[in-house]
Amino acid sequence: MKAADIRAKLLELAAERGPDKTFCPSEAARSLSSDWRPLMEPVRKEAAQLVKQGKLVCTQRGKPVDPLLAHGAIRLSQGG
């Protein structure tokens, strides 16, 4: 799976939800492959890049976190 495809899917999901709604990174992985679990690490890596660029926001329990450092469930949303 190409990194560009993952980034595009993450941004697409964020745009579909709008600025006030979040989504789980697994939604991106599931939409890209039926064997989605191996994609979770690449999805988090690409999400981290988009967070650094200000294109996505990553939270855990409502607080901003780094997608690569957070353990457990995270949520993504459209950046500001």
Secondary structure, 3 states (H helix, E strand, C coil): CCHHHHHHHHHHHHHHHCCCCCECHHHHHHHHCCCCHHHHHHHHHHHHHHHHCCCEEEEECCEECCCCCCCCCCEEEECC
